[in-house]
Structure formats: structure tokens, C-alpha cells
Amino acid sequence: MGENIIYLIPIFGMVFVGWFLYLDYRDKQIKNKEKSALIEKGIDPSLFDSKPKNQLSSFKTGLLLIGVALGIMAGYILNLTLGIPNFVAYSTMIFVLCGIILVYFHKSQTD
């Protein structure tokens, strides 16, 4: 039973990513309809853009993905060398390394 649960993690991840992409698509579709309605009424839609584009969000996402990759590699090494079970080794290393990288990102933004 313990080894079979490792197969559920990618399935859960795919469902989560699919749901996130669907919600993002619906959000963009609604915004496009709103902008089209404003243009039809002769109003400039750029006046209603409330939040500026965050250029650092893609950088933060990239760092997070690097943390996931390093966590997988570190979990694999822990599994091979110390014999720690797969789920424990991988999940802890992914969380620890992603946390370290996000703290580094936050620290670099406040300096």
C-alpha cells in the first residue's frame, strides 16, 4: 500500500494543474469579454487595469521550479544513501528546498 501511493502524486498533480489552467482560461475569457464591451461603448479599457504587471512573478516561478527539481534530486540521494522511504525523502526535500529558495527570493527583494 505504501509504495502504491507514490503513483497517486502525479495524478493529483495533473488534476491540480489542469484545474488551474481551466480557471486561468476562464478568467482571461471573462476579462476579454469585459474589454470588448468597454471598447464597444467607446471607453479605453486600459483605464480600468487596476494591478500593474509583476515582472518578477515569472522569476519567482522559475526559482520555485528549480527548488522542486533540486528537492527531487536531494530526495533521491537521501533515498539511496540513507534508505529513507520514497515519499518522506522526496516530499521533505521538495518542501525544504522550495522554502529556502523562496526565502532567498524574498530576502533579495527586501535588500
C-alpha positions in Angstrom: 0.0 0.0 0.0 2.8 2.4 0.9 4.6 2.1 -2.4 1.3 2.4 -4.4 0.6 5.8 -3.0 3.6 7.3 -4.9 1.6 6.7 -8.1 -1.2 9.0 -6.9 1.0 12.0 -6.5 1.5 12.6 -10.3 -2.2 12.0 -10.9 -3.1 14.5 -8.2 -0.6 17.0 -9.7 -2.1 16.6 -13.2 -5.6 17.2 -12.0 -4.5 20.2 -10.0 -2.6 21.7 -12.9 -5.5 21.0 -15.3 -7.9 22.7 -12.9 -5.6 25.7 -12.5 -5.2 26.1 -16.3 -9.0 25.9 -16.7 -9.6 28.6 -14.1 -6.9 30.8 -15.8 -8.5 30.3 -19.2 -12.0 31.2 -17.8 -10.5 34.3 -16.1 -8.9 35.5 -19.3 -12.1 34.8 -21.3 -14.1 36.9 -18.9 -11.6 39.8 -19.0 -11.7 39.7 -22.8 -15.5 40.0 -22.8 -15.3 42.9 -20.4 -12.7 44.7 -22.5 -14.8 44.1 -25.7 -17.8 45.6 -24.1 -15.8 48.6 -23.0 -14.4 49.1 -26.5 -17.9 48.8 -28.0 -19.0 51.7 -25.7 -16.0 53.8 -26.7 -14.2 53.5 -23.4 -10.5 52.9 -23.2 -10.1 49.6 -21.4 -6.6 50.4 -20.1 -8.1 52.9 -17.7 -9.6 50.0 -15.7 -6.4 47.9 -15.4 -6.1 48.0 -11.6 -2.9 46.0 -11.0 0.4 46.5 -12.8 2.2 43.6 -14.4 4.5 42.0 -12.0 7.7 41.2 -13.9 9.2 39.2 -11.0 6.4 36.6 -10.9 8.0 34.6 -13.7 11.4 34.8 -11.9 9.8 33.6 -8.7 8.0 30.7 -10.5 11.3 29.7 -12.1 13.1 29.7 -8.8 10.3 27.6 -7.3 10.6 25.0 -10.1 14.3 24.9 -9.6 13.6 24.2 -5.9 11.3 21.3 -6.9 14.0 19.8 -9.2 16.7 20.2 -6.6 14.3 18.7 -4.0 13.6 15.7 -6.2 17.4 15.1 -6.7 18.1 15.5 -3.0 15.2 13.2 -2.1 16.6 10.6 -4.5 20.0 10.9 -2.9 18.6 10.5 0.6 16.6 7.5 -0.5 19.6 5.8 -1.9 22.1 6.6 0.8 20.1 6.5 4.0 17.2 4.3 2.9 14.6 6.8 3.8 11.2 5.9 2.3 10.4 7.4 -1.1 7.5 9.6 0.0 9.3 11.0 3.0 12.5 11.7 1.3 11.0 13.4 -1.8 8.3 15.4 -0.1 10.5 16.8 2.7 13.3 17.7 0.3 11.0 19.4 -2.1 9.4 21.5 0.6 12.7 22.4 2.3 14.5 23.4 -0.8 11.5 25.4 -2.2 11.2 27.1 1.1 14.9 28.0 1.1 14.7 29.4 -2.4 11.5 31.4 -1.7 13.1 32.9 1.4 16.2 33.8 -0.7 13.9 35.5 -3.2 12.1 37.4 -0.5 15.4 38.4 1.1 16.8 39.6 -2.3 13.7 41.8 -2.8 13.9 43.5 0.6 17.6 44.4 0.3 
